Amino acid sequence: MNIVWFKRDLRLRDHAPLCEALAGEERVLLVYIFEPSVQAYPDWSWRHAQFQYFSIQAMNKDLEKYSAKVHIFFGEARDIFAHLHTEFGLKGVYSHQETGNKLTYDRDIALASFFKAEGITWHETPAQGVQRGRQDRQGWSEAWERDMQAPLQNPDLGKLQPLEFEVPVDFWATYKHQKKFKEYPKQFQPAGEEKAWQCLKTFANKRIPNYLKHLSEAEASRHFCSRLSPYLAWGNISTRQVYQYCQNKSEKTASKRNVEAFLARLRWRSHFIQKFEMEERYEFEHLNKGYATLEQPLNLAYLDAWKQGKTGFPIVDASMRCVIATGYLNFRMRAMLVSFLTHVLWQPWQSGVHHLAKYFLDYETGIHYCQFQMQAGVLGTNTIRIYNPVKQSQEQDEKGTFIRQWLPELAHLPTALLHKPWEMTAMEQEMYHCRLGIEYPLPIVELKPAMQKASQILWSFRKLPEVLQENKRILHRHIEHSVKDEQE
């Protein structure tokens, strides 16, 4: 018996482990595992599990014609594989490599030892163009391009053999939270391979001409960005499938510039996952060790206001309430949320990193921690971007459509006051039924001094010898260099 272990690859097409497993003579059991330890980790949330579960239901609907299914287990992976090995005598386990948090990283190390001791071969296939074991980035882009251009790995599902198998009671039937899977929340993007392809086709065939124009806008981006991120994060569609479909479109459409811009961002996506793959310290500490002495005292009142969308800055609060409700926010607003937390409120990035991880439906570990540190300005390698929330509000939600949708208490304000409600007079507050400190909070900090303080401190750190030294190390490890660069 061979096992195909689905992880962040919840699809049936362009799936190399499934192809490889079906190429042999052994029977194949398809497995997905909900692990208690993963659900206890601080980055986990039910919206992730629901997306995973309904993705599997979509797969099983497709598998009905082959009298097959993905069997869902609840338990620790080692216990489940030990049971299956006792039951069937496992020959091999096939899966994609996972660039995950420390828990899943340590789990996979322990499983590799278990499989080796039991004589089970674990066949792991690289995913998303990420290359395991790299010490630097030389030639990475070329390798990524080759991977994206490679033929799709579409398995012959007709080789699946019907199996008389039921998940043991101890591993699923008694799972006390099964009721959470009864109905998928309508406010989230629908899960599954078919939904992923629908999203890709509407983007590539209809929405992409306005991609660059509306990329950063708070509301319009919800319609004109690709919206593929949850499908890529949980593997309803592969990076290669998206790349090849869009590249083919770029040869036939007048929106070639938009397509190429999107494909560049698709590569950046893999680029950040690769960074995390090579240096998992990103999850817990400043990648640039020179920032270890940066002091940002925790203020629980500030943190709670940020988490609840009650800071008194409308675009910040609307963005937070939007992502809590829907699981989605465009890149600019995500960056602004992190900048506001770490710069304006002067809080450590670690204090908010799990909060947003839980609410992002498209949470991708490798991207999340790398981007959090980049936007916090503690890498030492990137320009420090301290977002002014008023300026962002005026530029990216000019008419206030986004703010009015997510902050109904401000809906009646004229646009000029909508971006800066604290400028309302007492009479205006009564007129628009929005009393500051009652219906809507006053700003929790004074903006200009807070931004100036963050800028002064962060730029002073950029000059420290230890930051500069770490800067060189990071660039050498994570950036591709030409021969000329090395000689210089």
BAPALUM-278072 format. One record per residue (C-alpha): residue in three letters; x, y, z. Coordinates in steps of 0.5 Angstrom, whole numbers, padded with zeros to 4 digits, always signed. Example, Ala and Ser with C-alpha at 12.3 -4.5 7.8 and 13.67 -1.06 7.14 Angstrom:
ALA+0025-0009+0016/SER+0027-0002+0014/
% end
This chain:
MET+0000+0000+0000/ASN+0002+0007-0002/ILE+0000+0013+0001/VAL-0001+0020-0002/TRP-0001+0025+0004/PHE-0005+0032+0002/LYS-0002+0038+0005/ARG-0002+0045+0002/ASP-0004+0042-0005/LEU-0011+0040-0005/ARG-0012+0039-0012/LEU-0012+0033-0017/ARG-0009+0036-0023/ASP-0001+0038-0024/HIS+0000+0034-0018/ALA+0007+0030-0018/PRO+0006+0026-0012/LEU-0001+0023-0014/CYS+0002+0022-0021/GLU+0008+0018-0018/ALA+0004+0014-0013/LEU-0001+0012-0019/ALA+0005+0010-0023/GLY+0007+0004-0019/GLU+0003-0003-0018/GLU+0001-0002-0011/ARG-0006+0000-0008/VAL-0006+0008-0007/LEU-0010+0011-0001/LEU-0011+0018-0001/VAL-0010+0022+0006/TYR-0011+0028+0009/ILE-0010+0030+0017/PHE-0013+0035+0021/GLU-0007+0035+0027/PRO-0009+0037+0034/SER-0002+0040+0035/VAL-0003+0044+0029/GLN-0010+0047+0031/ALA-0007+0049+0038/TYR-0001+0053+0034/PRO-0002+0061+0035/ASP-0003+0062+0027/TRP-0009+0057+0026/SER-0016+0059+0025/TRP-0022+0055+0024/ARG-0023+0059+0017/HIS-0017+0055+0015/ALA-0019+0049+0017/GLN-0026+0050+0013/PHE-0023+0052+0007/GLN-0019+0046+0007/TYR-0025+0041+0009/PHE-0029+0044+0003/SER-0023+0043-0002/ILE-0023+0036+0000/GLN-0030+0035-0001/ALA-0030+0038-0008/MET-0024+0033-0009/ASN-0028+0028-0007/LYS-0034+0030-0011/ASP-0029+0029-0017/LEU-0027+0022-0015/GLU-0034+0019-0014/LYS-0033+0017-0021/TYR-0027+0013-0020/SER-0030+0010-0013/ALA-0025+0013-0009/LYS-0024+0019-0004/VAL-0019+0023+0000/HIS-0020+0020+0007/ILE-0020+0025+0013/PHE-0016+0023+0019/PHE-0016+0027+0026/GLY-0010+0026+0030/GLU-0003+0027+0030/ALA+0001+0025+0024/ARG+0006+0020+0027/ASP+0000+0016+0030/ILE-0004+0016+0024/PHE+0002+0013+0020/ALA+0004+0008+0025/HIS-0004+0005+0025/LEU-0004+0005+0017/HIS+0003+0002+0017/THR+0000-0004+0022/GLU-0006-0004+0018/PHE-0003-0005+0011/GLY+0004-0005+0011/LEU+0006+0001+0008/LYS+0011+0002+0002/GLY+0012+0009+0001/VAL+0009+0016+0003/TYR+0008+0021-0003/SER+0007+0028-0001/HIS+0009+0035-0003/GLN+0015+0039+0001/GLU+0012+0044+0006/THR+0015+0050+0008/GLY+0011+0051+0014/ASN+0012+0054+0021/LYS+0017+0051+0026/LEU+0011+0046+0029/THR+0010+0042+0022/TYR+0018+0043+0020/ASP+0019+0039+0027/ARG+0014+0034+0025/ASP+0017+0033+0018/ILE+0024+0031+0021/ALA+0021+0027+0026/LEU+0016+0023+0021/ALA+0023+0022+0016/SER+0026+0019+0022/PHE+0020+0014+0023/PHE+0019+0013+0016/LYS+0026+0011+0015/ALA+0026+0006+0022/GLU+0020+0003+0019/GLY+0023+0002+0012/ILE+0018+0006+0009/THR+0020+0011+0003/TRP+0018+0018+0004/HIS+0018+0021-0003/GLU+0017+0029-0003/THR+0016+0033-0009/PRO+0018+0041-0009/ALA+0012+0046-0009/GLN+0011+0053-0012/GLY+0018+0053-0015/VAL+0021+0053-0008/GLN+0028+0049-0008/ARG+0030+0046-0001/GLY+0037+0046+0001/ARG+0040+0052-0002/GLN+0045+0056+0002/ASP+0044+0062-0003/ARG+0040+0064-0009/GLN+0045+0064-0015/GLY+0041+0061-0021/TRP+0034+0061-0017/SER+0030+0065-0022/GLU+0033+0061-0028/ALA+0031+0054-0024/TRP+0024+0057-0022/GLU+0023+0059-0029/ARG+0024+0052-0032/ASP+0020+0049-0026/MET+0014+0054-0029/GLN+0015+0052-0036/ALA+0015+0044-0034/PRO+0010+0040-0037/LEU+0004+0040-0032/GLN+0004+0033-0028/ASN-0004+0031-0029/PRO-0005+0024-0026/ASP-0009+0018-0029/LEU-0014+0018-0024/GLY-0017+0012-0027/LYS-0011+0008-0024/LEU-0014+0009-0017/GLN-0017+0002-0015/PRO-0023+0002-0010/LEU-0021+0001-0003/GLU-0026-0002+0002/PHE-0023+0003+0008/GLU-0026+0007+0013/VAL-0023+0012+0018/PRO-0022+0008+0025/VAL-0027+0012+0030/ASP-0021+0014+0034/PHE-0019+0018+0028/TRP-0025+0022+0026/ALA-0032+0020+0028/THR-0031+0022+0035/TYR-0028+0029+0033/LYS-0032+0034+0037/HIS-0031+0040+0032/GLN-0034+0036+0026/LYS-0040+0041+0026/LYS-0036+0046+0024/PHE-0036+0043+0018/LYS-0043+0043+0016/GLU-0043+0049+0012/TYR-0038+0054+0009/PRO-0039+0061+0011/LYS-0041+0065+0005/GLN-0037+0071+0007/PHE-0031+0067+0005/GLN-0028+0066-0002/PRO-0031+0059-0004/ALA-0026+0053-0004/GLY-0024+0048-0009/GLU-0021+0046-0015/GLU-0026+0048-0020/LYS-0027+0055-0016/ALA-0020+0056-0017/TRP-0020+0055-0024/GLN-0027+0060-0025/CYS-0023+0065-0021/LEU-0017+0065-0026/LYS-0021+0065-0032/THR-0025+0071-0030/PHE-0018+0074-0028/ALA-0014+0073-0034/ASN-0020+0074-0039/LYS-0024+0079-0036/ARG-0021+0083-0030/ILE-0014+0083-0032/PRO-0014+0090-0036/ASN-0015+0094-0030/TYR-0010+0090-0025/LEU-0005+0095-0025/LYS-0010+0101-0025/HIS-0013+0099-0019/LEU-0008+0094-0015/SER-0007+0099-0009/GLU-0014+0101-0008/ALA-0018+0099-0002/GLU-0024+0097-0005/ALA-0023+0097-0013/SER-0017+0092-0012/ARG-0022+0087-0009/HIS-0025+0086-0016/PHE-0019+0087-0020/CYS-0014+0084-0017/SER-0013+0076-0018/ARG-0016+0074-0012/LEU-0012+0067-0013/SER-0009+0068-0006/PRO-0013+0063-0002/TYR-0013+0058-0008/LEU-0005+0058-0009/ALA-0004+0058-0001/TRP-0008+0052+0000/GLY-0006+0049-0007/ASN-0013+0048-0010/ILE-0009+0051-0016/SER-0001+0050-0017/THR+0003+0056-0019/ARG+0005+0053-0025/GLN-0002+0052-0028/VAL-0003+0060-0026/TYR+0003+0062-0029/GLN+0002+0058-0036/TYR-0005+0060-0037/CYS-0003+0067-0036/GLN+0003+0067-0040/ASN-0001+0064-0046/LYS-0006+0070-0045/SER+0000+0075-0045/GLU+0001+0073-0052/LYS-0006+0074-0054/THR-0009+0080-0051/ALA-0008+0087-0051/SER-0007+0087-0043/LYS+0000+0084-0044/ARG+0003+0089-0039/ASN-0002+0087-0034/VAL-0001+0080-0035/GLU+0007+0081-0034/ALA+0006+0085-0028/PHE+0002+0079-0025/LEU+0007+0074-0027/ALA+0012+0078-0024/ARG+0008+0078-0017/LEU+0007+0071-0018/ARG+0015+0070-0018/TRP+0016+0074-0012/ARG+0011+0070-0008/SER+0015+0064-0009/HIS+0021+0068-0008/PHE+0019+0070-0001/ILE+0017+0063+0001/GLN+0024+0061-0001/LYS+0027+0066+0004/PHE+0023+0063+0009/GLU+0025+0056+0007/MET+0032+0058+0007/GLU+0032+0062+0014/GLU+0026+0060+0018/ARG+0028+0064+0024/TYR+0024+0069+0021/GLU+0018+0066+0025/PHE+0021+0068+0032/GLU+0026+0074+0031/HIS+0029+0079+0027/LEU+0032+0076+0021/ASN+0037+0082+0022/LYS+0040+0081+0029/GLY+0043+0088+0029/TYR+0035+0090+0031/ALA+0036+0085+0037/THR+0037+0092+0042/LEU+0031+0095+0039/GLU+0026+0097+0044/GLN+0018+0097+0043/PRO+0015+0096+0050/LEU+0008+0092+0049/ASN+0002+0097+0050/LEU-0004+0092+0051/ALA-0009+0098+0050/TYR-0006+0100+0043/LEU-0006+0092+0041/ASP-0013+0091+0043/ALA-0015+0097+0039/TRP-0011+0095+0033/LYS-0014+0088+0033/GLN-0021+0090+0034/GLY-0021+0096+0029/LYS-0022+0101+0034/THR-0016+0106+0033/GLY-0019+0112+0031/PHE-0016+0112+0024/PRO-0022+0110+0019/ILE-0017+0107+0014/VAL-0014+0102+0019/ASP-0020+0101+0022/ALA-0024+0099+0016/SER-0018+0095+0014/MET-0018+0091+0020/ARG-0026+0090+0020/CYS-0026+0088+0013/VAL-0020+0082+0014/ILE-0024+0080+0020/ALA-0030+0079+0016/THR-0028+0077+0009/GLY-0021+0074+0010/TYR-0018+0078+0005/LEU-0015+0085+0004/ASN-0010+0088-0002/PHE-0003+0088-0001/ARG-0003+0096+0000/MET-0008+0095+0006/ARG-0004+0089+0009/ALA+0002+0093+0009/MET-0001+0099+0012/LEU-0004+0095+0018/VAL+0003+0092+0020/SER+0006+0099+0019/PHE+0001+0102+0023/LEU+0002+0097+0029/THR+0010+0097+0029/HIS+0011+0105+0027/VAL+0005+0109+0029/LEU+0003+0105+0035/TRP+0011+0103+0036/GLN+0009+0095+0038/PRO+0014+0089+0036/TRP+0012+0086+0030/GLN+0011+0079+0034/SER+0005+0082+0038/GLY+0001+0082+0031/VAL+0003+0077+0027/HIS-0001+0071+0029/HIS-0007+0076+0029/LEU-0007+0077+0022/ALA-0005+0070+0020/LYS-0011+0067+0024/TYR-0016+0072+0020/PHE-0012+0072+0013/LEU-0016+0066+0009/ASP-0010+0066+0004/TYR-0005+0065+0010/GLU+0002+0063+0007/THR+0007+0062+0013/GLY+0013+0063+0008/ILE+0010+0070+0006/HIS+0007+0072+0012/TYR+0013+0073+0017/CYS+0018+0075+0011/GLN+0013+0081+0009/PHE+0011+0083+0017/GLN+0019+0084+0018/MET+0020+0088+0011/GLN+0014+0092+0013/ALA+0016+0093+0020/GLY+0023+0096+0017/VAL+0027+0091+0021/LEU+0031+0088+0016/GLY+0036+0093+0014/THR+0036+0091+0007/ASN+0029+0095+0004/THR+0027+0102+0004/ILE+0023+0104+0011/ARG+0016+0105+0009/ILE+0012+0109+0014/TYR+0005+0109+0012/ASN+0001+0115+0013/PRO-0006+0113+0014/VAL-0009+0119+0012/LYS-0005+0120+0006/GLN-0007+0112+0004/SER-0014+0114+0006/GLN-0015+0120+0001/GLU-0011+0116-0004/GLN-0013+0109-0004/ASP-0020+0110-0002/GLU-0021+0117-0005/LYS-0029+0117-0005/GLY-0029+0113+0002/THR-0033+0107-0001/PHE-0029+0102+0003/ILE-0029+0106+0009/ARG-0037+0107+0009/GLN-0038+0100+0008/TRP-0034+0097+0014/LEU-0035+0103+0019/PRO-0042+0104+0018/GLU-0042+0109+0024/LEU-0038+0114+0019/ALA-0043+0113+0013/HIS-0046+0120+0014/LEU-0040+0124+0014/PRO-0038+0128+0008/THR-0032+0125+0005/ALA-0027+0131+0007/LEU-0029+0129+0014/LEU-0029+0122+0013/HIS-0021+0121+0012/LYS-0020+0125+0019/PRO-0026+0125+0023/TRP-0023+0128+0029/GLU-0023+0135+0026/MET-0031+0135+0027/THR-0034+0140+0031/ALA-0039+0139+0036/MET-0044+0141+0032/GLU-0042+0137+0026/GLN-0042+0131+0031/GLU-0049+0132+0033/MET-0051+0133+0026/TYR-0048+0127+0023/HIS-0050+0122+0029/CYS-0042+0121+0030/ARG-0040+0123+0037/LEU-0032+0122+0038/GLY-0031+0117+0044/ILE-0038+0114+0043/GLU-0040+0112+0036/TYR-0033+0112+0034/PRO-0026+0113+0038/LEU-0021+0119+0038/PRO-0015+0117+0035/ILE-0011+0113+0040/VAL-0004+0117+0038/GLU-0002+0123+0036/LEU+0000+0121+0028/LYS+0006+0126+0027/PRO+0010+0125+0033/ALA+0009+0118+0033/MET+0011+0117+0025/GLN+0017+0122+0027/LYS+0019+0118+0033/ALA+0019+0111+0029/SER+0023+0114+0023/GLN+0028+0117+0027/ILE+0030+0111+0031/LEU+0029+0106+0025/TRP+0034+0110+0021/SER+0039+0111+0026/PHE+0039+0103+0027/ARG+0040+0103+0019/LYS+0047+0106+0021/LEU+0049+0101+0026/PRO+0055+0097+0025/GLU+0052+0090+0027/VAL+0046+0092+0022/LEU+0050+0094+0016/GLN+0054+0087+0017/GLU+0048+0083+0018/ASN+0045+0087+0012/LYS+0051+0084+0008/ARG+0050+0077+0010/ILE+0042+0077+0008/LEU+0043+0080+0001/HIS+0049+0075+0000/ARG+0044+0069+0002/HIS+0038+0072-0001/ILE+0039+0076-0007/GLU+0042+0073-0014/HIS+0049+0076-0016/SER+0052+0076-0022/VAL+0059+0074-0023/LYS+0061+0082-0024/ASP+0058+0083-0017/GLU+0062+0078-0014/GLN+0068+0081-0017/GLU+0067+0087-0014/
% end
